[in-house]
Amino acid sequence: MLKRLVTVNLFLAVIIRDLQLARHQSTDIAMTLGFFILVVALFPLGLASTPDLLAKIAPAVLWVTALLAAILSFDQLFQKDYEDGWLEQLTLSGLPLSMLALAKACAHWLTTGLPMLLLAPLLAIALNLPSKSFLITILTMLLGTPVISLFGTLGAALVISARRPGLLIAIMILPLLIPVLIFSVSAIEVTGDWLAIRVRLLFLGAILSAAIPLVAITASTVLRQSLE
């Protein structure tokens, strides 16, 4: 019981530490969210004369841009901690590496995924998406963006010692995120058909449920090998 309590405290400590670091490195978060906003904003400007087409492609625009924006923020997820020896010290404290990976994913989602989720309805208005689709958009973001953070954490662990990890992470995790993209976009597109929406949301929930243990186990194995 005491060991579990210590593990939980260390887990929360890692999240709090990463949130504090993110606050001091707010430029990186601003760049990620700025990219998300600016790329989405280009579409209403380019398709101003065809609002129907804009509304039709809005779900895909939102989700593809969210994926690309999130990938920008993974390259330093483990690298600095690995280089300065903090990861090695943390393993000596008793925190399992699987819990470390999940803590990193949680902190990433809180600083990147959650802001994008909150921005999504505003950007949906700019993309001429019908208001009845807003709730579905939020639900897909709520289920899908944690998966991005989880697989991004796994990708960052795999390239922890690489000099330019950003492109490698993108190449590795984008194929894994294709199902999230497909089910999220199609759920928004079938707004009004609640049975079809429910099926797609259940698939997203299943992907999230499977990603948590998969990333925890795989990332811990990779990190352990890197630290040996």
N, C-alpha and C positions, 0 to 999 in steps of 0.2 A: 504493500500500500504506500509506504514511504517512498519507495523507488518510483512508483507511478507519479506521485505528487511532485517529486523532484524533476521528472521528465517533463511534466506539464509546465512547470515553472520555467524550465530552460527553453521549452518550445515557445512560450509566450515572450520570454526575454529576447529570443532571436527575432521574433516579429517586431517587437517594440524597437529593438536596435536598428533593424532595417528601415522602419518607418522614420526614425530619427535621422538616419543617414540620408534618406530620401528628402527629408525636409531641408537638410543642409545642401543637398545636390538637386535643388528644385529645377535647375536649368534642364536637366535630362528629362524630367517628367514633362516640363513645359514643351520641350521639343517633340516628344512623343504625341502629346495631346494636340499640339499645334499642327503637326503633320496630319493627324486624323481630321481636324477641323478644316484645314486648308484644302486638302485633296477632295473632301466631300463638297466643299463650297465651290470648287471649280465646275462641277457638273451642272448646277443651276445656271451658272454663267454661260456655259457652252451650249446648253439645251434650253435656253429661255424661251425659244419660239416653239418648242414641242413639249409642253408640260405633261401630256399623256405618256410620252415615251420616258420622260424623267421619272414619273411615278412608277412606271413599270419596272425600271431598272434600279429603283431606290433600294430595295432590300439587298441586292447584290453589291451595290456601291457601298452601303454601310458596312457590310460584313467583310468584304475584301479589304477595304481601307482599314478596318479595325484589326484584321490579321496582320497586315503589313506594318501598321503603326506599332502594334505590340512587339513585333519581332525586333524593332529598333532598340528595345530596352533590355534585351536579354544578355548582351555580350559581356556586361560587367557583373552579372548576378553572383558568380562565384569567384571570378578571376582575382579581384583585389584581395579578398579574404584568403585565397589560396597563396598568393604571392607574399603576403605579410605574415603568414603563419597562423592566422586566427582560426582557420578551419581545423588545423592540427590540434591547437589548444582546446577547441570546443569538443573534439572527440575524447579528449582526456577528462573532460568534465562529466562524462557519462551520458550525454545526449546521443541517442541512436542516430546514425546518419540518415535513416529513412525519415525520422521526425524532422531533422534539419532540412531535408529537401522539401517536405511539406510546409514547414515554416517559411522557407524562402518563397514558395509558390503563393502562400497566403499573403505575405507582405507585398509581393509583386501585384497580386490582384487588387489589393487595397489601394495601391498607388497608381495603378494603370487601368485595370479592368473596371473597377467601380466608377472612376471618373468618366470612362467611355460609355458605360451604361447610363450614367446620368445625363451625358451629352446627347445620347442617341435620339430621344424624342425631339429635341430642338433641331437637330440636323435632319430628322425625318420631315419636319415642317418645311425646311429649306428645300428638300428633295420632292416636295409635293406629295408625300405619302399620305393616304387617307387617314384621318384621325382614328378610325376604327382599328387600324393596324398598330397603333402605338403600344397597346398593352402586350400584344404578341411580340413586338420588337423588343420590349423590355424583358419579357420572359425568356426569349431566345438569348439575349445578352446575359441574363442572370445565370443561365445554364451553360452557355457556350464560352464566355470569357474565362471562367475558372479553368476550363480545359486548355485554353491557350496558355494560361499561366503555368499549368502543370507540365504540359509538353515542352514549353519553353524552358522550364527549370531542368527538365531531363536533357534537353539539347545543350544547355549551358554547362551541365555537369560533364557531358561527353567531350566537350571541347575546352575543358577548364585550363589546359596548359597551352592552347593555341594562341598565336600572336594576333590574328585577326579572326576572331570567332564569329562575328556577325553573319557573314555569308554562309558559313558552315552550318550554323544553327538554322538559318532559313531553309537551306537545302534539306536538312534532316527532318524538321518538324512540319513543314508545309504539307507534305503528303499525308502525314498523320491527322492533319486538321481538315482535310477535304470532307470527311463525313459531317463534321460540325458545320462547315460552310453550307453543304447541301441541305441538311435538315433545317438549319436556321433560316436560310433564304426561302425554302419551300414552305415553311410554316407561316412566314409573313405573307407569302404570295397567295395562300389559300385562306386568308382571313375571311371568316364567315362560316366556313365549314369546320365546326368545332370537333367533329370526329377525326378529320384529317389532321387538324392542329394538334389534338391530343396525342395521336400516334407519333407525330414528329417530336413533340416535346418529351414523350416517353423515351424515344430513341436518344435524345440529347441527355436526358437524365441517366440513361443506361451507360452512355459513353463517359459521363462524368464519374459515375460510380465505379466503372472499370479503370478509369485513368488514375484514380487516387492510389490504390494499392500497386498498380503497375509502375507508376512513376516512383513511388516510395521505395519499392524493392530494387528497381533497376538503377535509379540514381544513387542509392546507398552503395550498391555494388561497385559502380563506376567511381564514386568518390573514394571508397576504401582502397581501390587499386591505385588511384592517383596519389593517395597519401602514404602509400607503402614505400 
